[in-house]
Amino acid sequence: MPRPRKWRKVCSLPDSDQFGPLNSKMEQNDIVVMTVDEYETIRLIDLEGFTQEECAKQMNIARTTVQGMYTDARLKLAESLVNGKVLRIKGGDYKLCDSSDKTCFGEGCRRHMHGKSVT
């Protein structure tokens, strides 16, 4: 029996969940799907400047898991940009942090940046 997947802690959902060329026909073959947890690795590592170890701690998962998700997410970004495909962000194995989660208010948490709650 396979080990159950561990939920990845995500601070917030993206403000926009679809990106791509404005002249896209939106056929099924022209869509790349990135999971919310893959998006979170891109946000934490590339935007917030976290190391993979810091990202893993923030998301409450192993560094090797972050490494794999980050690699997959970058490949999906490249496929969207280079091949002109629409990128959609949806799904994944994640749980949003909430106000009772004292470990989620670190420097990478979008929900409580600058002392204000982001919803």
KAKA-V649806 format. One record per helix or strand of 3 or more residues. SS is the DSSP state (alpha for helix, beta for strand). FROM is the first residue (numbers start at 0). TO is the last residue. If there is no record, write none. Layout:
SS&FROM&TO / SS&FROM&TO
This chain:
beta&7&9 / alpha&27&29 / beta&30&33 / alpha&35&46 / alpha&51&58 / alpha&62&82 / beta&85&88 / beta&93&95 / alpha&101&103 / alpha&109&114
